[in-house]
Amino acid sequence: MSRFAHILVLATALTLGCSLTSGAASRGGDTSILFQDDFSDTGSGWDRTTTDNAVTDYASSAYRIWVNDANSDYWANPGLSFTDVRIEVEATKVGGPDNNDLGVICRYQDTDNFYFALVSSDGFAGIGKTKSGEQSLLTGDNLAPTDAIHQGNSKNAIRLDCLGNSLSLLVNGTQVATITDSDFAKGDVGLMAGTYDAPGTDIQFDNFVVRAP
């Protein structure tokens, strides 16, 4: 099965508002930081959903996305809007198959329109978009293999640069994919994780930062 064509997008919880100056979402002393969250404050504004088949919620001073449906993706957003940004997060696989996907979102308009960058715990990566509810991979027919990813139950530093019509994905400091697309100019940011044939993807995200370019 294709490492990308499996994706069946599922609706997330209603987006909640978020204050840029409250608790864990404070800017600190770095003026390039537009938004940051270490998820220690469960009121910092991210979607919170728990069902029999999925969780998108704060957990253990991190943010957890657990997906127990096969061939499905879930995501979460803090309810913000940006134009050009560099998004950084630390992502750790804590359970489920290595054949998974996890990553970040930029320029999120609604559930049917946004960009995403994904890696897998068995070493694949790519950049794509959802437009009018239809998903496509912008960097090729399938996610591409890369040695930059720490495989298995490991932590990876994921960065997505959304600058003008250029989208670039970096993993652990190495650029692994870049593409140009002009469909979306601004929107929310977010986190995403999902499954292929085997359910059970369980990812913890931490130290989420949005920076001005």
VEXDREN-82891 format. One record per residue (C-alpha): y, x, z; residue number from 1; chain. Coordinates in steps of 0.25 Angstrom, whole numbers, always signed. Layout:
site v: Y; u: X; w: Z; resi: NUM; chain: A
...
end
This chain:
site v: +0; u: +0; w: +0; resi: 1; chain: A
site v: +14; u: +5; w: -3; resi: 2; chain: A
site v: +21; u: +11; w: +9; resi: 3; chain: A
site v: +33; u: +2; w: +6; resi: 4; chain: A
site v: +29; u: -11; w: -1; resi: 5; chain: A
site v: +22; u: -16; w: +12; resi: 6; chain: A
site v: +35; u: -20; w: +19; resi: 7; chain: A
site v: +37; u: -34; w: +23; resi: 8; chain: A
site v: +50; u: -36; w: +29; resi: 9; chain: A
site v: +51; u: -45; w: +41; resi: 10; chain: A
site v: +63; u: -51; w: +48; resi: 11; chain: A
site v: +68; u: -45; w: +60; resi: 12; chain: A
site v: +75; u: -51; w: +72; resi: 13; chain: A
site v: +90; u: -56; w: +71; resi: 14; chain: A
site v: +99; u: -45; w: +71; resi: 15; chain: A
site v: +107; u: -43; w: +84; resi: 16; chain: A
site v: +121; u: -38; w: +86; resi: 17; chain: A
site v: +123; u: -24; w: +91; resi: 18; chain: A
site v: +135; u: -17; w: +98; resi: 19; chain: A
site v: +138; u: -3; w: +93; resi: 20; chain: A
site v: +143; u: +1; w: +107; resi: 21; chain: A
site v: +133; u: -5; w: +117; resi: 22; chain: A
site v: +122; u: +3; w: +124; resi: 23; chain: A
site v: +113; u: +11; w: +116; resi: 24; chain: A
site v: +121; u: +8; w: +103; resi: 25; chain: A
site v: +133; u: +16; w: +107; resi: 26; chain: A
site v: +138; u: +27; w: +98; resi: 27; chain: A
site v: +139; u: +38; w: +108; resi: 28; chain: A
site v: +148; u: +50; w: +104; resi: 29; chain: A
site v: +143; u: +52; w: +90; resi: 30; chain: A
site v: +154; u: +45; w: +81; resi: 31; chain: A
site v: +144; u: +44; w: +69; resi: 32; chain: A
site v: +135; u: +35; w: +76; resi: 33; chain: A
site v: +138; u: +20; w: +72; resi: 34; chain: A
site v: +126; u: +15; w: +80; resi: 35; chain: A
site v: +115; u: +20; w: +89; resi: 36; chain: A
site v: +104; u: +14; w: +98; resi: 37; chain: A
site v: +94; u: +21; w: +106; resi: 38; chain: A
site v: +88; u: +7; w: +109; resi: 39; chain: A
site v: +89; u: +8; w: +124; resi: 40; chain: A
site v: +98; u: -4; w: +124; resi: 41; chain: A
site v: +90; u: -16; w: +120; resi: 42; chain: A
site v: +103; u: -24; w: +117; resi: 43; chain: A
site v: +108; u: -14; w: +107; resi: 44; chain: A
site v: +106; u: -25; w: +96; resi: 45; chain: A
site v: +94; u: -22; w: +88; resi: 46; chain: A
site v: +84; u: -34; w: +84; resi: 47; chain: A
site v: +74; u: -37; w: +94; resi: 48; chain: A
site v: +61; u: -44; w: +89; resi: 49; chain: A
site v: +47; u: -46; w: +94; resi: 50; chain: A
site v: +36; u: -53; w: +88; resi: 51; chain: A
site v: +21; u: -52; w: +88; resi: 52; chain: A
site v: +22; u: -43; w: +75; resi: 53; chain: A
site v: +34; u: -35; w: +77; resi: 54; chain: A
site v: +44; u: -29; w: +87; resi: 55; chain: A
site v: +59; u: -25; w: +84; resi: 56; chain: A
site v: +65; u: -22; w: +98; resi: 57; chain: A
site v: +69; u: -12; w: +108; resi: 58; chain: A
site v: +58; u: -5; w: +115; resi: 59; chain: A
site v: +58; u: +7; w: +125; resi: 60; chain: A
site v: +72; u: +12; w: +122; resi: 61; chain: A
site v: +69; u: +11; w: +107; resi: 62; chain: A
site v: +68; u: +1; w: +96; resi: 63; chain: A
site v: +54; u: -4; w: +92; resi: 64; chain: A
site v: +49; u: -10; w: +79; resi: 65; chain: A
site v: +34; u: -14; w: +80; resi: 66; chain: A
site v: +28; u: -21; w: +67; resi: 67; chain: A
site v: +14; u: -27; w: +69; resi: 68; chain: A
site v: +14; u: -34; w: +55; resi: 69; chain: A
site v: +9; u: -26; w: +43; resi: 70; chain: A
site v: +18; u: -23; w: +31; resi: 71; chain: A
site v: +30; u: -27; w: +39; resi: 72; chain: A
site v: +44; u: -21; w: +43; resi: 73; chain: A
site v: +53; u: -25; w: +54; resi: 74; chain: A
site v: +67; u: -20; w: +57; resi: 75; chain: A
site v: +78; u: -21; w: +67; resi: 76; chain: A
site v: +93; u: -20; w: +66; resi: 77; chain: A
site v: +105; u: -19; w: +76; resi: 78; chain: A
site v: +114; u: -28; w: +69; resi: 79; chain: A
site v: +125; u: -18; w: +64; resi: 80; chain: A
site v: +131; u: -15; w: +50; resi: 81; chain: A
site v: +134; u: -1; w: +44; resi: 82; chain: A
site v: +137; u: +5; w: +30; resi: 83; chain: A
site v: +134; u: +20; w: +29; resi: 84; chain: A
site v: +125; u: +25; w: +41; resi: 85; chain: A
site v: +114; u: +35; w: +45; resi: 86; chain: A
site v: +104; u: +28; w: +53; resi: 87; chain: A
site v: +95; u: +37; w: +63; resi: 88; chain: A
site v: +83; u: +32; w: +71; resi: 89; chain: A
site v: +71; u: +38; w: +78; resi: 90; chain: A
site v: +58; u: +31; w: +75; resi: 91; chain: A
site v: +45; u: +33; w: +82; resi: 92; chain: A
site v: +32; u: +26; w: +78; resi: 93; chain: A
site v: +25; u: +21; w: +91; resi: 94; chain: A
site v: +14; u: +13; w: +85; resi: 95; chain: A
site v: +7; u: +8; w: +73; resi: 96; chain: A
site v: +3; u: +14; w: +60; resi: 97; chain: A
site v: +10; u: +26; w: +54; resi: 98; chain: A
site v: +10; u: +19; w: +41; resi: 99; chain: A
site v: +23; u: +11; w: +45; resi: 100; chain: A
site v: +38; u: +11; w: +42; resi: 101; chain: A
site v: +50; u: +13; w: +50; resi: 102; chain: A
site v: +64; u: +16; w: +48; resi: 103; chain: A
site v: +79; u: +11; w: +48; resi: 104; chain: A
site v: +87; u: +1; w: +41; resi: 105; chain: A
site v: +102; u: +2; w: +35; resi: 106; chain: A
site v: +111; u: -8; w: +29; resi: 107; chain: A
site v: +104; u: -20; w: +34; resi: 108; chain: A
site v: +110; u: -33; w: +28; resi: 109; chain: A
site v: +99; u: -42; w: +33; resi: 110; chain: A
site v: +84; u: -43; w: +33; resi: 111; chain: A
site v: +84; u: -43; w: +18; resi: 112; chain: A
site v: +93; u: -32; w: +15; resi: 113; chain: A
site v: +93; u: -18; w: +20; resi: 114; chain: A
site v: +89; u: -3; w: +18; resi: 115; chain: A
site v: +78; u: +4; w: +26; resi: 116; chain: A
site v: +72; u: +18; w: +28; resi: 117; chain: A
site v: +58; u: +19; w: +32; resi: 118; chain: A
site v: +48; u: +30; w: +36; resi: 119; chain: A
site v: +33; u: +28; w: +40; resi: 120; chain: A
site v: +25; u: +35; w: +51; resi: 121; chain: A
site v: +16; u: +41; w: +41; resi: 122; chain: A
site v: +27; u: +48; w: +33; resi: 123; chain: A
site v: +34; u: +39; w: +23; resi: 124; chain: A
site v: +49; u: +36; w: +21; resi: 125; chain: A
site v: +58; u: +28; w: +12; resi: 126; chain: A
site v: +71; u: +20; w: +10; resi: 127; chain: A
site v: +71; u: +5; w: +6; resi: 128; chain: A
site v: +79; u: -8; w: +6; resi: 129; chain: A
site v: +77; u: -23; w: +8; resi: 130; chain: A
site v: +86; u: -31; w: -2; resi: 131; chain: A
site v: +85; u: -46; w: -3; resi: 132; chain: A
site v: +73; u: -45; w: +6; resi: 133; chain: A
site v: +65; u: -36; w: -4; resi: 134; chain: A
site v: +62; u: -22; w: +1; resi: 135; chain: A
site v: +61; u: -10; w: -8; resi: 136; chain: A
site v: +60; u: +5; w: -6; resi: 137; chain: A
site v: +71; u: +13; w: -12; resi: 138; chain: A
site v: +65; u: +27; w: -11; resi: 139; chain: A
site v: +52; u: +24; w: -19; resi: 140; chain: A
site v: +41; u: +15; w: -20; resi: 141; chain: A
site v: +35; u: +19; w: -7; resi: 142; chain: A
site v: +39; u: +26; w: +6; resi: 143; chain: A
site v: +38; u: +41; w: +3; resi: 144; chain: A
site v: +31; u: +52; w: +12; resi: 145; chain: A
site v: +39; u: +62; w: +20; resi: 146; chain: A
site v: +36; u: +73; w: +29; resi: 147; chain: A
site v: +49; u: +70; w: +37; resi: 148; chain: A
site v: +42; u: +59; w: +45; resi: 149; chain: A
site v: +35; u: +61; w: +58; resi: 150; chain: A
site v: +23; u: +53; w: +57; resi: 151; chain: A
site v: +14; u: +45; w: +66; resi: 152; chain: A
site v: +20; u: +41; w: +80; resi: 153; chain: A
site v: +32; u: +50; w: +79; resi: 154; chain: A
site v: +47; u: +49; w: +79; resi: 155; chain: A
site v: +55; u: +50; w: +67; resi: 156; chain: A
site v: +70; u: +51; w: +65; resi: 157; chain: A
site v: +74; u: +42; w: +54; resi: 158; chain: A
site v: +88; u: +42; w: +47; resi: 159; chain: A
site v: +93; u: +33; w: +36; resi: 160; chain: A
site v: +106; u: +36; w: +30; resi: 161; chain: A
site v: +113; u: +24; w: +23; resi: 162; chain: A
site v: +125; u: +30; w: +16; resi: 163; chain: A
site v: +132; u: +23; w: +4; resi: 164; chain: A
site v: +120; u: +20; w: -6; resi: 165; chain: A
site v: +112; u: +31; w: +0; resi: 166; chain: A
site v: +100; u: +29; w: +9; resi: 167; chain: A
site v: +93; u: +41; w: +15; resi: 168; chain: A
site v: +81; u: +42; w: +25; resi: 169; chain: A
site v: +79; u: +54; w: +34; resi: 170; chain: A
site v: +67; u: +56; w: +43; resi: 171; chain: A
site v: +68; u: +67; w: +54; resi: 172; chain: A
site v: +80; u: +73; w: +47; resi: 173; chain: A
site v: +73; u: +74; w: +33; resi: 174; chain: A
site v: +78; u: +65; w: +22; resi: 175; chain: A
site v: +66; u: +58; w: +16; resi: 176; chain: A
site v: +72; u: +47; w: +7; resi: 177; chain: A
site v: +86; u: +44; w: +0; resi: 178; chain: A
site v: +90; u: +33; w: -9; resi: 179; chain: A
site v: +102; u: +26; w: -14; resi: 180; chain: A
site v: +104; u: +11; w: -14; resi: 181; chain: A
site v: +117; u: +2; w: -13; resi: 182; chain: A
site v: +112; u: -12; w: -10; resi: 183; chain: A
site v: +117; u: -12; w: +5; resi: 184; chain: A
site v: +130; u: -5; w: +10; resi: 185; chain: A
site v: +129; u: -9; w: +25; resi: 186; chain: A
site v: +121; u: -16; w: +35; resi: 187; chain: A
site v: +113; u: -15; w: +48; resi: 188; chain: A
site v: +104; u: -4; w: +52; resi: 189; chain: A
site v: +90; u: -5; w: +58; resi: 190; chain: A
site v: +76; u: -1; w: +61; resi: 191; chain: A
site v: +63; u: -4; w: +53; resi: 192; chain: A
site v: +48; u: -3; w: +55; resi: 193; chain: A
site v: +36; u: -9; w: +48; resi: 194; chain: A
site v: +21; u: -8; w: +44; resi: 195; chain: A
site v: +12; u: -7; w: +32; resi: 196; chain: A
site v: -2; u: -12; w: +33; resi: 197; chain: A
site v: -4; u: -9; w: +47; resi: 198; chain: A
site v: +4; u: -16; w: +58; resi: 199; chain: A
site v: +9; u: -10; w: +71; resi: 200; chain: A
site v: +21; u: -1; w: +67; resi: 201; chain: A
site v: +28; u: +2; w: +80; resi: 202; chain: A
site v: +41; u: +10; w: +79; resi: 203; chain: A
site v: +52; u: +14; w: +90; resi: 204; chain: A
site v: +66; u: +18; w: +85; resi: 205; chain: A
site v: +76; u: +25; w: +93; resi: 206; chain: A
site v: +89; u: +32; w: +93; resi: 207; chain: A
site v: +95; u: +24; w: +81; resi: 208; chain: A
site v: +108; u: +29; w: +76; resi: 209; chain: A
site v: +117; u: +24; w: +65; resi: 210; chain: A
site v: +127; u: +35; w: +60; resi: 211; chain: A
site v: +139; u: +35; w: +51; resi: 212; chain: A
site v: +137; u: +44; w: +39; resi: 213; chain: A
end
